[in-house]
């Protein structure tokens, strides 16, 4: 069982930056960030596998950067040039592999509000 603790959400003006953090209680193969607004599905934002293989949603490419620190099992999401459309609850997601089985874990979410 892996527990995820997120931090870094808050209120920021459009054009500003925020950095989200998510610390896992154990090692994860892949770590991702998703976001969700009321009444909508949870959407993929960014992911990192291993130390350097990254993937981004088209809507955040060039503005968001995902990174990880394996020494502390922490994944970061640096969010720059924020837009009101980025307002959402952001969720950390981790995938572990145990005996060939994939396990999926979610954090509690951290809210980001971008004001215009």
C-alpha positions as CSV (number, residue, x, y, z in Angstrom):
1,X,0.0,0.0,0.0
2,X,1.3,3.4,-1.0
3,X,0.1,6.6,0.5
4,X,0.4,9.9,-1.4
5,X,0.4,13.3,0.2
6,X,0.1,16.4,-2.0
7,X,0.8,20.0,-1.3
8,X,1.3,23.3,-3.1
9,X,-2.1,24.2,-4.3
10,X,-3.6,27.7,-3.8
11,X,-4.8,30.9,-5.4
12,X,-2.7,32.5,-8.1
13,X,-3.3,35.2,-10.8
14,X,-3.4,34.3,-14.4
15,X,0.2,34.2,-15.8
16,X,1.6,33.2,-12.4
17,X,3.2,30.0,-11.3
18,X,2.6,27.3,-8.7
19,X,4.6,24.1,-7.9
20,X,2.7,21.1,-6.6
21,X,4.4,18.3,-4.7
22,X,3.4,14.8,-4.0
23,X,5.4,12.5,-1.7
24,X,4.8,8.8,-1.8
25,X,5.3,6.4,1.2
26,X,7.0,4.0,-1.2
27,X,8.7,3.7,-4.5
28,X,6.5,4.0,-7.6
29,X,7.2,3.0,-11.2
30,X,5.2,5.8,-12.6
31,X,3.8,8.9,-11.1
32,X,1.2,11.1,-12.7
33,X,-0.8,14.2,-12.1
34,X,-4.5,14.4,-13.0
35,X,-7.0,17.2,-12.6
36,X,-10.7,17.4,-12.2
37,X,-13.4,20.2,-12.1
38,X,-16.9,19.7,-10.7
39,X,-19.1,17.6,-12.9
40,X,-16.3,16.5,-15.1
41,X,-14.1,13.5,-15.4
42,X,-10.6,13.4,-14.0
43,X,-8.2,14.2,-16.8
44,X,-4.5,13.3,-17.3
45,X,-2.2,16.3,-17.0
46,X,1.4,14.9,-16.9
47,X,3.3,11.7,-16.1
48,X,6.8,10.5,-15.5
49,X,8.1,6.9,-15.7
50,X,11.5,6.1,-14.3
51,X,13.6,9.2,-14.0
52,X,13.1,10.9,-17.3
53,X,10.4,9.7,-19.5
54,X,7.6,12.3,-19.4
55,X,4.3,12.8,-21.1
56,X,2.0,15.8,-21.1
57,X,-1.6,16.7,-22.0
58,X,-1.6,19.0,-25.0
59,X,-3.3,21.7,-23.0
60,X,-0.3,22.0,-20.7
61,X,2.7,21.3,-23.0
62,X,5.2,24.1,-22.8
63,X,3.7,25.4,-19.5
64,X,3.9,22.6,-17.0
65,X,7.0,20.5,-16.1
66,X,6.9,17.2,-14.2
67,X,9.9,15.9,-12.3
68,X,10.7,13.5,-9.6
69,X,13.1,13.0,-6.8
70,X,13.6,9.3,-6.2
71,X,15.6,9.8,-3.1
72,X,12.4,11.2,-1.4
73,X,9.8,9.5,-3.6
74,X,8.4,12.9,-4.5
75,X,7.0,14.1,-7.8
76,X,6.6,17.7,-8.6
77,X,4.5,19.6,-11.1
78,X,5.8,23.1,-11.9
79,X,3.0,25.1,-13.4
80,X,3.9,28.3,-15.3
81,X,1.9,30.7,-17.3
82,X,-1.2,29.6,-15.5
83,X,-4.6,30.2,-17.1
84,X,-8.1,30.4,-15.5
85,X,-8.8,27.2,-17.4
86,X,-6.2,25.4,-15.2
87,X,-8.4,25.9,-12.2
88,X,-9.1,22.4,-10.8
89,X,-8.4,20.0,-8.1
90,X,-5.1,18.3,-8.9
91,X,-4.6,14.6,-7.9
92,X,-1.4,12.7,-7.7
93,X,-1.4,9.2,-9.0
94,X,1.1,6.4,-8.5
95,X,1.5,3.0,-10.1
96,X,3.5,0.2,-8.5
97,X,4.2,-3.2,-9.8
98,X,4.1,-6.2,-7.4
99,X,4.6,-9.7,-8.7
100,X,3.6,-8.6,-12.2
101,X,0.4,-6.9,-10.9
102,X,-0.1,-3.2,-11.4
103,X,-1.4,-1.3,-8.4
104,X,-2.9,2.2,-8.6
105,X,-3.0,4.8,-5.8
106,X,-4.5,8.3,-5.6
107,X,-3.8,11.3,-3.4
108,X,-6.4,13.3,-1.7
109,X,-6.1,16.2,-4.1
110,X,-5.0,19.8,-3.9
111,X,-7.0,22.7,-5.3
112,X,-5.6,25.3,-7.7
113,X,-7.5,28.4,-8.4
114,X,-6.3,30.8,-11.2
115,X,-8.0,34.1,-11.2
116,X,-8.3,36.3,-14.3
